[in-house]
Structure formats: C-alpha cells, structure tokens
Amino acid sequence: MDLDTTEILWTLDLLRDKQLPTLACEMLLAGLNNEPLRRLAGLSDYELSESKPLFSAVLEQLGRTGLGKKEAVLRLVRIVSLQIVSGEVDAYDGAKKTWNAQRNSGFSISDFCHKIDPFIYVADEYEERPADREFFKQAIIRVASRWLEDTADGTDREE
C-alpha cells in the first residue's frame, strides 16, 4: 500500500493496530526511514498498544499531519474509482467502501455537496434489488469513470 493510501486510511480510522507493523515494514522496503517507523516495524503482538502513537509519529516526521477526514474521503473515492474502472476491485465492493468511508468520517452525505451520492445510492439499490445487480454494477462503473473525468487533474472540483 502506498503512503498516500495509508495516510487516507489512517485519517479515516480504517487501519487496525495489528496492520501497522506490517505497513511499517512495507514503508521501510519502499525506502522511507525514520526512528518511529523502525520501532513500529519491530513491534511484537504484545506491544501493539504502542502502534498508534508510533504511527502518528511516523506520519508527523514525514510531514503528513494535515489531512482532514473530508479530504481523505474524497481522495479515497478517487483511488477506489481507479480500482473499480481497472477491474481491480468489484464495483459494488468499491461503492460500499466509499459509503463506509463517508460514514466513518463523521460527515453526512450532504457535507460532500452530493459528490458521492451516486456511489451510495447505487450501492444501496444494489443491496435492495438483487435481480438488477448487474445493471447496478455497470452504473457504479459509470459513476467511477465520471468521477475520474471530473478529477482528472487529481483534485476535487467544487460544484
């Protein structure tokens, strides 16, 4: 997992203590290096209570402390959209991941100016109408493609 995705998931409280030492090892292998990162990578299972403070220190030393939850959701939607369009992630699973990120962010759907509504609506309909699931999968792919077109420069545009 790359540093940007890790920071997004961390900001949204979507990483578990047990995942952090493994992520630290991946970060070290990718060439990142600082003292808290090395300590985190070496934690044993009985030391996991130290993982969150250490990971916070890792991000702080890397200058990664300013990402807010709302921006993290929008960045995650872009990553998930890329995964949906490429086929790396099932369309419904990706839409559900977007919905879960919004719920976990503490922001309401309307706080996103209806930008993520299509993902949530289609994921909900997918669940409610099993006979139409293929239609909704295709709709999710179209929504993801549109999201990528609207954020082609890597940033979110205000409506």
Contacts in CASP RR format, 6 or more apart in sequence:
PFRMAT RR
TARGET T0000
AUTHOR 0000-0000-0000
METHOD contacts of the structure
MODEL  1
MDLDTTEILWTLDLLRDKQLPTLACEMLLAGLNNEPLRRLAGLSDYELSE
SKPLFSAVLEQLGRTGLGKKEAVLRLVRIVSLQIVSGEVDAYDGAKKTWN
AQRNSGFSISDFCHKIDPFIYVADEYEERPADREFFKQAIIRVASRWLED
TADGTDREE
1 9 0 8 1.000
1 23 0 8 1.000
1 26 0 8 1.000
2 30 0 8 1.000
3 27 0 8 1.000
3 30 0 8 1.000
3 32 0 8 1.000
3 62 0 8 1.000
3 64 0 8 1.000
4 75 0 8 1.000
4 79 0 8 1.000
5 76 0 8 1.000
5 79 0 8 1.000
6 15 0 8 1.000
6 23 0 8 1.000
6 27 0 8 1.000
7 59 0 8 1.000
7 64 0 8 1.000
7 67 0 8 1.000
7 72 0 8 1.000
8 67 0 8 1.000
8 72 0 8 1.000
8 75 0 8 1.000
8 76 0 8 1.000
8 79 0 8 1.000
9 15 0 8 1.000
9 76 0 8 1.000
10 55 0 8 1.000
10 59 0 8 1.000
11 67 0 8 1.000
11 68 0 8 1.000
11 69 0 8 1.000
11 72 0 8 1.000
12 69 0 8 1.000
12 72 0 8 1.000
12 73 0 8 1.000
12 76 0 8 1.000
12 101 0 8 1.000
12 104 0 8 1.000
12 105 0 8 1.000
13 104 0 8 1.000
14 100 0 8 1.000
14 101 0 8 1.000
14 104 0 8 1.000
15 23 0 8 1.000
15 55 0 8 1.000
17 48 0 8 1.000
17 49 0 8 1.000
17 51 0 8 1.000
17 52 0 8 1.000
18 45 0 8 1.000
18 48 0 8 1.000
18 51 0 8 1.000
20 40 0 8 1.000
20 43 0 8 1.000
20 48 0 8 1.000
20 51 0 8 1.000
20 52 0 8 1.000
20 54 0 8 1.000
20 55 0 8 1.000
21 40 0 8 1.000
21 41 0 8 1.000
21 42 0 8 1.000
21 43 0 8 1.000
21 48 0 8 1.000
21 51 0 8 1.000
23 55 0 8 1.000
24 37 0 8 1.000
24 38 0 8 1.000
24 40 0 8 1.000
24 41 0 8 1.000
24 42 0 8 1.000
24 54 0 8 1.000
24 55 0 8 1.000
24 58 0 8 1.000
25 41 0 8 1.000
25 42 0 8 1.000
27 37 0 8 1.000
27 41 0 8 1.000
27 58 0 8 1.000
28 37 0 8 1.000
28 38 0 8 1.000
28 41 0 8 1.000
32 62 0 8 1.000
34 58 0 8 1.000
34 61 0 8 1.000
34 62 0 8 1.000
35 61 0 8 1.000
36 54 0 8 1.000
36 55 0 8 1.000
36 57 0 8 1.000
36 58 0 8 1.000
36 61 0 8 1.000
37 58 0 8 1.000
37 61 0 8 1.000
39 50 0 8 1.000
39 54 0 8 1.000
40 50 0 8 1.000
40 51 0 8 1.000
40 54 0 8 1.000
40 55 0 8 1.000
40 58 0 8 1.000
43 50 0 8 1.000
43 51 0 8 1.000
43 54 0 8 1.000
59 65 0 8 1.000
67 75 0 8 1.000
69 105 0 8 1.000
69 106 0 8 1.000
69 107 0 8 1.000
70 105 0 8 1.000
70 107 0 8 1.000
70 111 0 8 1.000
70 112 0 8 1.000
72 101 0 8 1.000
72 105 0 8 1.000
73 98 0 8 1.000
73 101 0 8 1.000
73 102 0 8 1.000
73 105 0 8 1.000
73 107 0 8 1.000
73 112 0 8 1.000
73 116 0 8 1.000
74 112 0 8 1.000
74 115 0 8 1.000
74 116 0 8 1.000
74 156 0 8 1.000
76 97 0 8 1.000
76 98 0 8 1.000
76 101 0 8 1.000
77 98 0 8 1.000
77 101 0 8 1.000
77 115 0 8 1.000
77 116 0 8 1.000
77 119 0 8 1.000
77 147 0 8 1.000
78 147 0 8 1.000
78 148 0 8 1.000
78 151 0 8 1.000
78 154 0 8 1.000
78 156 0 8 1.000
80 89 0 8 1.000
80 94 0 8 1.000
80 97 0 8 1.000
80 98 0 8 1.000
80 144 0 8 1.000
81 143 0 8 1.000
81 144 0 8 1.000
81 145 0 8 1.000
81 147 0 8 1.000
81 148 0 8 1.000
82 88 0 8 1.000
82 144 0 8 1.000
82 148 0 8 1.000
83 89 0 8 1.000
83 94 0 8 1.000
84 90 0 8 1.000
84 91 0 8 1.000
84 94 0 8 1.000
84 95 0 8 1.000
84 140 0 8 1.000
84 141 0 8 1.000
84 144 0 8 1.000
85 141 0 8 1.000
85 144 0 8 1.000
85 145 0 8 1.000
85 148 0 8 1.000
89 97 0 8 1.000
90 137 0 8 1.000
91 136 0 8 1.000
91 137 0 8 1.000
91 138 0 8 1.000
91 140 0 8 1.000
91 141 0 8 1.000
91 144 0 8 1.000
92 123 0 8 1.000
92 126 0 8 1.000
92 133 0 8 1.000
92 136 0 8 1.000
92 137 0 8 1.000
92 140 0 8 1.000
94 119 0 8 1.000
94 140 0 8 1.000
95 119 0 8 1.000
95 120 0 8 1.000
95 122 0 8 1.000
95 123 0 8 1.000
95 126 0 8 1.000
95 140 0 8 1.000
95 143 0 8 1.000
96 123 0 8 1.000
98 116 0 8 1.000
98 119 0 8 1.000
98 120 0 8 1.000
98 123 0 8 1.000
99 116 0 8 1.000
99 119 0 8 1.000
99 120 0 8 1.000
99 123 0 8 1.000
99 124 0 8 1.000
102 109 0 8 1.000
102 112 0 8 1.000
102 116 0 8 1.000
102 120 0 8 1.000
109 116 0 8 1.000
109 117 0 8 1.000
109 120 0 8 1.000
113 158 0 8 1.000
113 159 0 8 1.000
114 159 0 8 1.000
115 156 0 8 1.000
115 159 0 8 1.000
118 139 0 8 1.000
118 143 0 8 1.000
118 146 0 8 1.000
119 140 0 8 1.000
119 143 0 8 1.000
119 144 0 8 1.000
122 136 0 8 1.000
122 139 0 8 1.000
122 140 0 8 1.000
122 143 0 8 1.000
123 136 0 8 1.000
123 140 0 8 1.000
125 132 0 8 1.000
125 136 0 8 1.000
126 132 0 8 1.000
126 133 0 8 1.000
126 136 0 8 1.000
126 137 0 8 1.000
126 140 0 8 1.000
129 136 0 8 1.000
150 157 0 8 1.000
151 157 0 8 1.000
END
